[in-house]
Amino acid sequence: MPFGIVTPEMVEAIKPFIEGKEVWDLGAGDLTYSHDLLEWGASQVVAVDKEAAFPWDDRVTFRQAYFEQILPLDLSEVIFLAWPQVQYSHQSFALITLLEQAQVVIYLG
């Protein structure tokens, strides 16, 4: 189950930033929001989480990794994250580095 509640008003605010774009879902958990992002208009989603998960849509690419394990990379312009529980300082640094690469960060906290 994902963290947080997304209201219809929030979805309408998010849509213009993700429509037709690749979105990185950092700390994707069970991929609920990854699939929601597709429903809201993203063309594809790269979901990253330390725990294994199994997408049910071919437009979701799952990468099982900690944030520091996916550095460096050429991110798309949009990152979505919902309350990441970063426990160690090296993870915090990696997350900040990833966020700095994005043009748009959508945070549900």
Backbone as CSV, one residue per row, in Angstrom:
resi,resn,N_x,N_y,N_z,CA_x,CA_y,CA_z,C_x,C_y,C_z
1,MET,0.840,-1.175,0.000,0.000,0.000,0.000,0.891,1.246,0.000
2,PRO,0.589,2.200,-0.863,1.428,3.393,-0.954,1.185,4.349,0.204
3,PHE,2.156,5.211,0.396,2.040,6.243,1.415,1.235,7.407,0.860
4,GLY,0.360,7.962,1.662,-0.336,9.197,1.311,-1.618,8.994,0.544
5,ILE,-2.319,10.078,0.385,-3.576,10.095,-0.350,-3.434,11.112,-1.471
6,VAL,-3.847,10.728,-2.656,-3.828,11.631,-3.792,-5.277,11.949,-4.143
7,THR,-5.643,13.205,-4.007,-7.008,13.636,-4.302,-7.162,13.887,-5.804
8,PRO,-8.383,13.922,-6.290,-8.587,14.257,-7.705,-7.985,15.611,-8.081
9,GLU,-8.020,16.559,-7.164,-7.420,17.872,-7.431,-5.904,17.767,-7.586
10,MET,-5.293,16.916,-6.785,-3.847,16.708,-6.884,-3.494,16.058,-8.218
11,VAL,-4.288,15.083,-8.636,-4.048,14.421,-9.923,-4.094,15.448,-11.047
12,GLU,-5.083,16.336,-11.012,-5.197,17.364,-12.051,-3.988,18.304,-12.037
13,ALA,-3.426,18.569,-10.865,-2.242,19.420,-10.770,-0.987,18.702,-11.274
14,ILE,-0.933,17.394,-11.096,0.224,16.589,-11.505,0.249,16.354,-13.014
15,LYS,-0.907,16.120,-13.607,-0.996,15.714,-15.012,-0.166,16.553,-15.988
16,PRO,-0.225,17.884,-15.936,0.534,18.659,-16.932,2.042,18.412,-16.886
17,PHE,2.551,17.985,-15.751,3.994,17.769,-15.608,4.443,16.386,-16.081
18,ILE,3.503,15.448,-16.207,3.901,14.073,-16.541,3.362,13.580,-17.877
19,GLU,2.381,14.258,-18.448,1.747,13.774,-19.673,2.768,13.579,-20.789
20,GLY,2.803,12.331,-21.293,3.686,11.982,-22.395,5.155,11.853,-22.033
21,LYS,5.477,11.861,-20.747,6.873,11.838,-20.321,7.227,10.559,-19.585
22,GLU,8.532,10.264,-19.584,9.056,9.208,-18.731,9.198,9.790,-17.331
23,VAL,8.675,9.068,-16.343,8.730,9.526,-14.955,9.477,8.485,-14.143
24,TRP,10.399,8.940,-13.306,11.100,8.054,-12.380,10.372,8.084,-11.044
25,ASP,9.936,6.924,-10.584,9.251,6.782,-9.296,10.277,6.234,-8.308
26,LEU,10.825,7.108,-7.486,11.872,6.708,-6.542,11.247,6.269,-5.227
27,GLY,11.671,5.104,-4.743,11.052,4.521,-3.553,9.671,4.015,-3.903
28,ALA,9.578,3.272,-4.993,8.297,2.907,-5.609,7.470,1.900,-4.817
29,GLY,8.064,1.219,-3.867,7.293,0.279,-3.046,6.595,-0.784,-3.872
30,ASP,5.286,-0.902,-3.697,4.528,-1.950,-4.393,4.087,-1.547,-5.795
31,LEU,4.569,-0.423,-6.288,4.345,0.089,-7.645,2.948,0.659,-7.875
32,THR,2.182,0.839,-6.820,0.842,1.410,-6.987,0.916,2.762,-7.681
33,TYR,1.773,3.652,-7.168,1.870,4.970,-7.785,2.510,4.901,-9.170
34,SER,3.388,3.960,-9.404,3.980,3.799,-10.739,2.883,3.563,-11.773
35,HIS,1.959,2.687,-11.446,0.855,2.412,-12.367,-0.138,3.566,-12.419
36,ASP,-0.339,4.241,-11.297,-1.191,5.437,-11.307,-0.608,6.503,-12.226
37,LEU,0.714,6.680,-12.191,1.358,7.679,-13.048,1.050,7.416,-14.520
38,LEU,1.019,6.156,-14.920,0.640,5.818,-16.292,-0.808,6.214,-16.559
39,GLU,-1.666,5.910,-15.616,-3.085,6.258,-15.750,-3.272,7.774,-15.846
40,TRP,-2.414,8.522,-15.164,-2.508,9.979,-15.162,-1.851,10.619,-16.378
41,GLY,-1.186,9.808,-17.229,-0.659,10.352,-18.477,0.799,10.134,-18.784
42,ALA,1.579,9.595,-17.856,2.995,9.326,-18.156,3.085,8.297,-19.279
43,SER,4.080,8.447,-20.142,4.252,7.484,-21.234,4.929,6.209,-20.753
44,GLN,5.811,6.367,-19.774,6.467,5.215,-19.155,7.000,5.620,-17.797
45,VAL,7.242,4.611,-16.961,7.722,4.851,-15.600,8.904,3.935,-15.333
46,VAL,9.948,4.491,-14.750,11.055,3.704,-14.231,10.890,3.722,-12.715
47,ALA,10.577,2.567,-12.148,10.319,2.446,-10.713,11.563,1.887,-10.036
48,VAL,11.982,2.541,-8.955,13.176,2.121,-8.232,12.803,1.883,-6.773
49,ASP,13.160,0.712,-6.257,12.945,0.416,-4.845,13.937,-0.651,-4.415
50,LYS,14.274,-0.658,-3.130,15.223,-1.643,-2.602,14.599,-3.033,-2.478
51,GLU,13.270,-3.093,-2.401,12.559,-4.369,-2.301,12.044,-4.781,-3.677
52,ALA,11.973,-6.078,-3.917,11.489,-6.580,-5.203,10.020,-6.226,-5.406
53,ALA,9.675,-5.933,-6.637,8.292,-5.657,-7.015,8.107,-6.117,-8.456
54,PHE,6.867,-6.344,-8.823,6.597,-6.917,-10.138,5.538,-6.100,-10.871
55,PRO,5.974,-5.324,-11.883,5.026,-4.488,-12.621,4.026,-5.340,-13.398
56,TRP,2.815,-4.816,-13.543,1.814,-5.517,-14.325,1.494,-4.772,-15.621
57,ASP,2.367,-3.835,-15.980,2.219,-3.092,-17.231,3.609,-2.987,-17.857
58,ASP,3.705,-3.272,-19.154,4.995,-3.246,-19.852,5.632,-1.859,-19.891
59,ARG,4.858,-0.825,-19.597,5.404,0.533,-19.617,6.103,0.890,-18.308
60,VAL,6.087,-0.026,-17.339,6.815,0.170,-16.083,8.062,-0.693,-16.114
61,THR,9.217,-0.065,-15.961,10.483,-0.773,-15.842,10.880,-0.722,-14.377
62,PHE,11.108,-1.884,-13.772,11.452,-1.915,-12.357,12.937,-2.166,-12.183
63,ARG,13.564,-1.385,-11.295,14.977,-1.571,-10.947,15.073,-1.736,-9.442
64,GLN,15.474,-2.933,-9.008,15.662,-3.176,-7.579,17.041,-2.670,-7.200
65,ALA,17.073,-1.578,-6.422,18.346,-0.952,-6.071,18.123,0.087,-4.983
66,TYR,19.214,0.402,-4.293,19.239,1.582,-3.426,19.567,2.770,-4.313
67,PHE,19.246,3.967,-3.856,19.462,5.155,-4.679,20.914,5.277,-5.131
68,GLU,21.863,5.017,-4.239,23.272,5.183,-4.624,23.701,4.174,-5.689
69,GLN,22.968,3.081,-5.834,23.311,2.075,-6.834,22.890,2.471,-8.243
70,ILE,22.052,3.476,-8.376,21.641,3.894,-9.721,22.357,5.166,-10.170
71,LEU,23.287,5.643,-9.335,24.101,6.808,-9.709,25.357,6.360,-10.436
72,PRO,25.910,7.132,-11.311,25.288,8.270,-11.972,24.388,7.768,-13.094
73,LEU,23.406,8.517,-13.459,22.575,8.160,-14.588,21.964,9.396,-15.189
74,ASP,21.488,9.234,-16.386,20.865,10.335,-17.101,19.361,10.199,-16.904
75,LEU,18.850,10.929,-15.912,17.431,10.840,-15.583,16.571,11.575,-16.586
76,SER,15.339,11.162,-16.617,14.358,11.942,-17.357,14.139,13.246,-16.601
77,GLU,13.283,14.060,-17.104,13.100,15.353,-16.463,12.151,15.328,-15.281
78,VAL,11.428,14.211,-15.035,10.433,14.185,-13.961,10.735,13.064,-12.964
79,ILE,10.758,13.427,-11.684,10.884,12.451,-10.599,9.650,12.565,-9.716
80,PHE,9.099,11.417,-9.354,7.988,11.340,-8.408,8.476,10.563,-7.199
81,LEU,8.188,11.064,-6.005,8.488,10.289,-4.816,7.453,10.566,-3.747
82,ALA,7.148,9.506,-3.012,6.150,9.590,-1.949,6.798,9.158,-0.645
83,TRP,7.164,10.168,0.156,7.701,9.948,1.493,8.797,8.890,1.538
84,PRO,9.925,9.115,0.912,10.996,8.109,0.990,11.552,8.032,2.404
85,GLN,11.751,6.840,2.882,12.315,6.641,4.208,13.805,6.375,4.059
86,VAL,14.566,7.429,3.993,16.006,7.334,3.821,16.642,7.219,5.196
87,GLN,17.345,6.096,5.430,17.835,5.805,6.772,19.305,6.145,6.978
88,TYR,20.080,6.222,5.934,21.516,6.422,6.080,21.958,7.643,5.290
89,SER,23.004,8.281,5.752,23.453,9.516,5.120,23.846,9.313,3.658
90,HIS,24.450,8.166,3.295,24.826,7.964,1.899,23.589,7.851,1.015
91,GLN,22.485,7.341,1.551,21.245,7.313,0.780,20.695,8.720,0.611
92,SER,20.803,9.540,1.651,20.337,10.922,1.564,21.108,11.668,0.488
93,PHE,22.427,11.504,0.464,23.258,12.152,-0.544,22.860,11.684,-1.934
94,ALA,22.656,10.392,-2.107,22.274,9.854,-3.413,20.914,10.395,-3.857
95,LEU,19.968,10.459,-2.938,18.646,10.980,-3.277,18.745,12.446,-3.688
96,ILE,19.492,13.235,-2.954,19.661,14.652,-3.301,20.297,14.782,-4.678
97,THR,21.293,13.968,-4.956,21.956,13.999,-6.259,20.963,13.692,-7.378
98,LEU,20.116,12.689,-7.173,19.109,12.347,-8.180,18.110,13.487,-8.365
99,LEU,17.648,14.066,-7.274,16.666,15.150,-7.354,17.232,16.375,-8.072
100,GLU,18.524,16.629,-7.872,19.153,17.764,-8.539,19.209,17.584,-10.056
101,GLN,19.139,16.362,-10.544,19.211,16.094,-11.972,17.889,16.324,-12.676
102,ALA,16.802,16.348,-11.932,15.473,16.463,-12.526,15.081,17.912,-12.746
103,GLN,14.284,18.138,-13.793,13.714,19.467,-14.001,12.467,19.645,-13.143
104,VAL,11.744,18.542,-12.902,10.505,18.588,-12.120,10.559,17.484,-11.069
105,VAL,10.250,17.843,-9.824,10.131,16.864,-8.745,8.705,16.965,-8.193
106,ILE,8.014,15.851,-8.190,6.672,15.782,-7.606,6.807,14.973,-6.329
107,TYR,6.539,15.630,-5.212,6.744,15.010,-3.903,5.417,14.900,-3.158
108,LEU,5.108,13.689,-2.753,3.927,13.438,-1.927,4.431,13.059,-0.556
109,GLY,4.321,13.976,0.392,4.891,13.720,1.712,3.940,13.994,2.830
